[in-house]
Amino acid sequence: SAASSSSYKVVIVGAGLAGLSCASKLLDSLDPSDVVIVEALDRAGGRTLTSCLPDDEPVDVGACWVCPRQKNVHRLLREHGLDVIEQQTSGIRVGVRSAGGLSGWLSRAFGRETTTTTTTLFTTLRGLPAWDLIQYALLTRRVNRMARAIPIGRPWDAKGAERLDSSSVMAWLKEEGAPNNSTARGLMAATVQSVFCADASQISMLLFLTVVAEEGGVEVLLEEAQTQRVAQGNGTLSRRLAASLVERGVEIRLGAEVVECSHSATDGATVATRDGARFRARRVVLAVPPPALAGLSLEPKLAGPLGTEVAAQRMGKVIKVVVEFAARWWKGAHCAMADPEVLTTTLAFDVSPLQGPPRHVLAIFFFGAKAVHWSWTKTPEERREEAVRCARLMFGEAADQAPCEVVASVEGDWPAVPFIRGGYMSYPVLSSITQTKSYSSSVPQSCLHFASTENASAWRGYMDGAIQSGERAAAEVAEALQTTT
């Protein structure tokens, strides 16, 4: 309540998957009354959010996909009774629309766990015109080869790191990677957008190579990470996890914006909310995206490379428009990508339900600067119309002249969501990795610990990474409390 003061062993700021997972893990060693979660939004779940189409059909307007190698999220899905379904991927065809028009199709059958490590690029790209096929295959192989030279965990030690960090992916593509092939360049730029929710002109080449190295190749970013969905929606996982914590006795304060956190290595911390509530704690877990730390008024401020790194983080921007149609006009295609310089939207996925009566649903994405523009200046109806227009162009010949009747739509306008202002994750600005010699740091400071998908050790930017970061922070807290007891 307002102007109240309470004491706990641990205060967790943020009720996204990282904060909820942290609290759940802490209950292995603490009583529920020792832990409180403080969340600025009026709901738990953070960047996961499940909405509904007519007849209560769940659709994710936030984080959507999982894959077999993401063991953390699969464990929680099993624990909370949620069903994993295969993404519509059999015989996938991806339309690549560039400045020269629809230049070809990428044909692919997904679904096997080892798909991306055993398949050559030439079978992955079957169907593109020969010249584009060769150019994109060479470009992807070059990126993968460069990524293998990046020391995971210490990208600033890579040969030529400063030059790579000061160059954006787009600059590199135009100058070195694909100066003479707009299709290859456009597809790689679209891949960058789909990973970072930022334009390729904003992402350093060193950062892109680091992520490619961590995940095991460009193909993984394009394919493997989008092979499964959760039937009930990922927001349902967050809701059930939050409900289970409340049932066990953990307090979750919603609508409680943290505005100040004073902290000391020896005396613990005091967390204050805008409505005047104060929480005393021995340890604090800041389970929020790095850019959100700037609004917490930490006293003292974050020191060393972490403080500099946080100041250099920017939140990705994405709008996800989910549209149900009367008929499946995109025929045998399941996914389409577009050159970001040609169309407003860059990516469209078939997310039709696999159970029940046939329904025909696309998720269509605005990224980066275009997401900001369409969030701030357009209405939901205008965004839907533009999303449908672009999807028709992206799927190209697959759409033919088939009628395109919209039944319903919902959207996740993430730049407009308070306290998050974007997604899926934040990213460092150009040159900051080599200047700070720090990337996604999670080293505790004072009595503060950090958890978010951005500082996960694997699957950064995904739900699995958020869960891993929360459980890692919980282990740090448990050890710290044990040594100071």
N, C-alpha and C positions, 0 to 999 in steps of 0.2 A: 504494500500500500504506500501511498505518497508519504514522504518524510519519515519513512520507517527505516530501521537499521537492523540487520540480521548478520549472524556469523556462521560461516561454513568452513569446511576444510578446503573445498574447491568451488570456485565460481567459473562456469563455462559461459563465455560470451558467444552466442550464435547457436541456433537450433537447426542448422542444416545437417546433412549426413555426417560431416566431420564432428560437430558438437554432440550430436545424438550418439554416435558410435563411441566417442570418448567417454560419455557418461555411462553407457552400457558396460564398457570395459572396466571402468573405475569401480563398479559394483562388485567386481571380483574381490576387491580388497577393502572397500569402504561401505559404510551404512548409507542407505538412500538419503537419510537426513543430513549427511555430510556434503551433499552435492546440490547445487542449484544451477539451472540453465536460464540465462537471460537473453531474450530475443526481441529485436526491435520490431520485426514484422508482427502481424496479427495471426500468424500461422507458423507451424514448424515446417521444415523441409528445404528452406533455402532455395537453391537453384533447381530443385526437383519440384514439379507442379503438375498434377494430373487434373485435367478438365473433363468435360463430358459433351459428347454429341447427343442428338436426340435419342431417346430410349436408354439414357444413362450409359451409353457406350464410352468407356474410358479412353482418353487420348492424352499423351504426354505433350504438354506445351513447354516443358523444360527438358532436363536430361532424359534421354530416351533409350539408348541402346546399351547392351552388355554383350560380352563375348565369352566363350568357354574358358579362356585363360584368366579371366578376372575372378580369382578364387574368393576374394573378400566379399564382393557383392553377392556372389552365388551362395555363400554360406548364410548371409543374412536373409536372402530371399527364401531359402529353405526353412530357416528358423521361424520366419513369420508367415509361412504358408502361402507364398506367392508362386505363380506359375510362369515359367520361362517358355516362350514360344519362339520359333525360328522366324527371322525377318524374311519377307518376301524376296528371296534372292536366287532361286533356281533359274538358271539361264538368264541372268541379269544382262541388260543391255543399257549402256550409259551413253546418252547422246552428248556429243561434244560440240557445242555451238561456239564458233569463233567469228571474227570479223568477216571471214570469207563465207559465212553461212554454216549450215550443218555439214561438218567435214567427215563425219563417220560415226561408227558405233564401237564401243568397247563391249565385247561379249564375254560373259564370265559366269560360271556356276560356282556359287559360294557354299559355305556351310561346314566344311571339314576343318578341324582344328589346325591341321598342318598346311592348309591351303597356301598361305602366302609364302611359306618357306620352301615349298616344293614346286611351285609353278613358275615357269619362266615368263618374262615380260611379253614375249612374243605370243604366247597363248593367251595371256591376260588381255592383250590389246587386239585380239583377232577381229578383223573387220574394218580397221582403219585403213585409209589409203596408204599405199606402201611408203611414200615419203614421210607422211605424218607419223606412221608407225615407227619407222626407223628413228626419226628425230626424237620422238617422245621416249622410246626405249633407251636410246643413248643418253638422253637427259636424266631419266630416272636412274639408270645405272651409275651415271656420274655422281648424282646426289647421294646414292647409297654408298658408293665408294668413298666419297668425301666424309660421309657420316661415320664410316667405320674408323676413321682416323681421329675422331673426337673422343678424348678421354671422358668416359661417363663419370659424372660427379665433379670433374674439374675441366669444363670446356675451355676455360681461359688459358689452359696450358697447351691447347692444340697449336700446331704449326700455323702461323698466319692468323691467329685468333683475332688480333686487333683489327686487321683488315676485314675479316669476315663479319665481325661484330659491328663495324661502322657502315657496312654495306647492307641495304635492304635486300630481301629476296627478289623483289621486282627489279631493282637496279642490276643485280647479278644476272638475272634471267635475260635482261635486255643487252647487257654488255658481254656476258660470257656464256651463259647457260643455253639460251635459245634465241640468239639475236635475229635469226632469219626464219623462224617458224612460229607463227602466232598461235597455232593450235597447241603445240607443245607448251609454249609459254602460258597460254590461257588455262590449260588444264592444271599445270603446276600451281599457278596463282589461285585457282579455285580450291585446290587441295589445301593450300596455306590458309585460305579463308575458312574452310570447313573445320580446320583444327584449332585456330586461334580466335576465330570471330573477329578478325582484323584484316585490313588490306595488306597485300604482300609488300606494299611500300612502307609499312609500319613495323614489319618483323625483320629482325636482323638475320642474316644468313647463318650466323653462328647459332642463334637460337633454334632456327629450323633444323639445322643439321644435328643439334643436340637432341631434339625430340625424335627425329628419325632414328638416331642411334639408340635411344632409349627403347623405342618400340619395335625396332628390328627391321625397318625399311619403309619406304614410301608406300609400298603395297599394303602394309598393315594399316596405315592411316586411311587408305582408300577403301579397304575391304574388311579386314578381320574384325575391326572394332564395331562394326554395324551388323553383326550376324544374328543377334537375338534381341527380343523385346520382352517386357514383363506384361502379362495379359491384363492384370488389374491396374497397371500404371505404376511408375516409379514413385509418384507422390504418395501412393498407398503404402509403399515400404516405409517412407519417412513417417507417415501418420501412425502406422502400426508400431514402429520403433518408439516414437514419442509416447504413444498410449501405454506401451509396456513399461516404460520408465515411470510414468505417472502411477500406474497400478502398483509398482514396486515401492513407491513412496518418494520418488524424485520430484522436486518442484520445478516446473517450467513456467517462467514468467514471460508471457507474450505481450507485445506492445510496449516493451520496456527498452527504450533506446539508451544505450550506454553513452554518456558524454564525457566521462572522466575516469581515469584509473591511475591512482597514485600507488607506487609499489616500491618495495625494498627487499633485498635478498634476505635480510634477517627478520624484518617485522611483518612480512606479508603484504597484502594489498587491500585497498579500499576501492570498490567499484561503485560509481554513482550513476543513476539514470536521470533522464530529463525530468521525470515526475518527482524527483527528490528522494527516491529510495536509495539506500546505501547498503552495500554488501561487503562485509569484512571476510577475508579468506587468507589461508596460508599459501595457496597456489591459485593462479588464474590461467585458464586456457582461452586464448583468443582464437576462436574457431570461426573466423571471418576471412573473406578474401583480402589479400594484402592491401589493395587500395583503400579498403574500409578502415584500416588501422589509422589512417591519417585523420579520421573524424573522431577518434576516441580520446583525444587530449591526454596522452600518456605522460605521466610525470614521475621520474625523469623520462625524457624522450628516448626512443630506441637508440642504442649506441652502435658505433662501429659500422662494418659493412652492411649489417641488416637494416639499420636506419636509412642508409643511403639507397639500398636496394628497394626498400618499401616505397621511398619517395619517387623512385624511377619506374614504378609499376603502373600500368594503365589497364583498365578493364576492357575486355573484348566486348563487342556490341553485336547483338543478334535479335532478330524478330523471327518467330516461328509461327507461320500461319498454317493451320490444319484445316483442310477443306474436304467435305464429303460431296461426292458427285452422284448423279442419278445413274450414270453408266461409267464403265472403265474405258474411257476413250484413249488411254495411253497403251492399250493392247498388251503386247508381251513384254514391254519395258517395265523396269521396276525402280530405276533411278536415272536421274539426268543431271548433268553438270553444264555450266556455261562459263565462258570467259567473263570475268568480272568487269572487263572494260566494254562489254557488249550489252549485257542485260542487267536489270536491277537486282534480280535474284540469281543466286549462283548454284543452288542445289535444290533438288526435289526428290523425295523418297516416297514410294508406295508404303503406307502404313495401314493398309486395310486389315480389319480383323480377320483372323484365320478360322474363327469359330462362329457358329450361328449363321443366320441368313447372310447372303452375299452383300457386302457394303464396299464402297469404292472411295478410298481416302488417300489423299496426298498430304505430306508435310513439306512446305515450301519455305525456304530460308532467305532472309535479308541479312547481310553481314556488313560489319565495318562502318564506314562513313555513310553508306546508303541506309543502313539500319538506323543510324542516328537521325538522318534527314527524314525518313519515312515515319519514324516514331514521333518526332517533334512537330512535323508539319502536316501530317495526313491523318485521316480518320480510319477506324478499323475497316469500314466498307471500302475505302480507297486502297488500303493495303491488300485486302482480299482480291479486289479487281486486278491490281497489278501483279499479284502473285499468280493468279490464274492465267493472265495474259502471258507472263514469262514462262510458266510451266508448259503452255501450249507450244511456245517456240522452242523450249529446251527439248521436249520429246519429239519435235519435228515430225518426220514421216510416220512415226508410230502413232501420232495423233490423227493423221489423215484429215478428213473433213468431218470426223465424228462429232455429233452434238455434245455440248459441254454444259450441262445443266447443274448448277450448284444447289445442293440440298441444305447444307448447313456449314458453318465454319466457327472455329474458335482460334484464339491466338495467344501467344506468349510475347508480349511487347516488353522485353527485358530492359531496354534503356530507360523505360518509364517506371520500373519497379523501385520504390524507395530503398535506400541502403545497399542495393545490389547494383543497379544502374547498368546491367549488361550481363554477359556470360560468354562462353561457358567458363572461361577463366581469364585471369589477368596475365599480362606479359610485360617483360622489361623493354624499355625504349632502346633505340640503337645505341651501341657502345657501352651500355651500362654493365653488361656482364664482365667485360674485361676491365672496366674501371673499378668496379667494386670487388672483383674476384669472388663473387658470390652469386649464386643462382638458386632461387627457391630455398633459401636457408630456413631451417627450423630449429636452430640451436637456441635453447632457452636463455633468457636474459633475466637476471634478478629472480623473481618468483613467477615470471611469465613464461608460458609455453604457447606454441603456435601450431595450429592445425587447419588445413584447408587443402583442397585438391591441388592447389598450386605448389605446395611444398611436400607432396607425396614423393616417395622414392621410386614408384612405378605407376603407370597409368595416370599420369598427371593430366588434369582436365576432365577426368571421368569420375563416375560415382565410386568406382573401386579405389581410386586414389584418395578420394575424400575419406572413405572408411579407413583405409590404411593409415592416413595421417592422424585421424582421431584416436585410433587404437595405439599408435606410437606415442602420441602426447600423453595418453592415459598411463602408459608404462613409465614414461619419464616422471609424471606426477607421483605415481605410487612409490617409485624408488626414492624420490626427493622427500616425501612424507616419512618414509621408513627411516631414512638416515637422519632426519631432524627430530624424530620422536623422542 
